[in-house]
Amino acid sequence: MDAFLFYLFGGVAVLASLLVVGQRHPMYSVLLLILSFMALAGLYVQLEAPFMAVTQIIIYAGAIMVLFLFVVMLLNVPREDPELRDPARLFGGVGPRRLGLVLAVALVAELVWALSRLGATAFATDPGEISSVRAIGRSLFTDHAFAFEVTSVLILVALVGAIVLARKEA
């Protein structure tokens, strides 16, 4: 039964993620991305990580996707513009496959570099020391508070940018 659920959640996550990219209507892409996040939360439950599953649902499917949905609805883009699908116009003469290949090579190079610098202990603290949600929360909001503040400013800038883009000229 566990293997069946794993393959079910994994298949739903992969299929929904592929359909996100293939949709022409942005609203359907957002809803399929929420489905993908829910399937990923199901995989976390299968891995016996209920805290990660709940965090996945609350943070990503809840807060982040509501923000995406708000921006999509604010911009009021009914569907993809076929004129922008022309690779020469979109990338200034560089084909999207070449650009994708360059980005994929850069990602692989970055992963190889990051893994080569990984020491024997990847964690600053022993993972066994963090045994409760309270300890994780205390660590996140004391040691890593700056990252949360920077992320909130980044989301605020994205939201203001979306409002500026959606504003109608009077």
N, C-alpha and C positions, 0 to 999 in steps of 0.2 A: 504493500500500500504506500509506503514511504517513497519508493522509487517511482511509482505512478504519479504521485503528487509532485515530486521533483521535476519529472519530465513535463507534466502538465503546466506547472508554473514557469518552467524554463521556456517551453514552447510559446506560451502566451507572451512572455516578456520579449522574446526574439521577434515573433511575428508582429506584435504591436509596435516595437521599435522600428522595424522595417517599414511598416505602414505609415509611421509618422513622417518619414522622409518622402514617401511616395504620394502623399495627399496634396491636392491642389488647394483645398479649402483650409485655411489656417485654424479654424475652430475645431475641425475634426482632428488635426494634428495635435492640438492641445489635449483633447479628450483621449486620444490614443496614448499619449505620453503619460497621462494619469493612469490608464490601464496598465501600462508597462511598469510604472512605479508600484502599483498594487501587486502585480505578479512578483516583482522583486521583493516586496515585503513578505509575500508567501514563501519565497525561497529562504529568507532570513528565519522565518518560523521553522522551516524544515531543518535549518542548521542549528536549531535550539538557541537562537539569539533574539528573544522577544523584544528586548529593549531596542535593538537595531530595527526591528520590524515596525514598532510603534513610532520610532524616530523617523523612519522612512515615510510613513503615512502622514505624520503631523507636519514635518518640515517640508518634504518635497511635494507630496500629493496635496497637502493642505496649503501652506503658505506660498511656496515658490510658484506652483501652478496657478494659484489664484492671481498672483501678480502677472504671470504670462497671459492668462485669460483676460485680465483687465486691460493689458496693453493691446492685445489683439482686438478686443472689442472697442477700445478707444481709437485705434487707428482705423477701424472700420474697413478692413481690406476684405472684399467679398471673396476673391479667389486670385490665384497667381496670374500675373500679367504675362501673356504669351510672348510679347515683344522682349521682355527681359530674359527670356530663356535662351536667346541667341548668345552663345559663348563669346563671340567676338566683341559684342557690346558690353557684356557683363564683366569680363575680365580684361578688357583692353587689348584684345588680340591673343592673349594666352588662353589656351583651351582649359576647360575645367578639369579634365583628366590630368593634364600636366601639373596644374596647380595642386590637385589632390595628391598626386604622386610626390611632389616636393614636400607637402605638409606631412604625408605618411613617413617619408624618409626622415624628416626632422623629428617626428615623434619617436620613431625607433631609435634614432641617435640619442635623444634625450633620455629615453628609458634605459638604454645601455649605459650611458654615463651615470645616471642616478643609481642603478644597481651596482655598478662598479665601485661607487663610493660608499655603499652600504656596509657598515661594519658588522661585527659579530653580534652586537646588541643594537637592534633597531629602535628600541624604546628608551626614553629617558628614565623611566621608572620600570620596575618589574611589573609585568602585566598581572601577576598574582596579587599585587597590592591593591589594585582597583577592583574591589569586589562588590560594590554597590552603585546604584544610580546616583546616590548622594555624593559619593566620592568622585564620580565622573563629572557631575554638575559643578562641584566645588573646583575641580581642576580646570574645567572649561571656562568658568566665569571669574577665576582669579589669575591663573597662569596664561590663559589665552584670551583674555578680554579684549585686547587690542585687535585681534583678528575679527571678532564679532563687530566691533565698532567700524572697522574699515569696510566690512561687508555691508553693514547698514547704510553707510555713506554711498557705496557703489550702487546699491539698489535704489537709493533716493535719486542719484544722478540719472540712472536709467529711466526712472519714472518721470522725472522732469523732462528728459530728452524725448520721451514718448509724447508727453503733453505738448511740447513745442512742435513736434512733427505733425501732430494731429490738429493743431490750431488752424482755424480757417482765417484767411486774410479778410479783413473787413473792407 
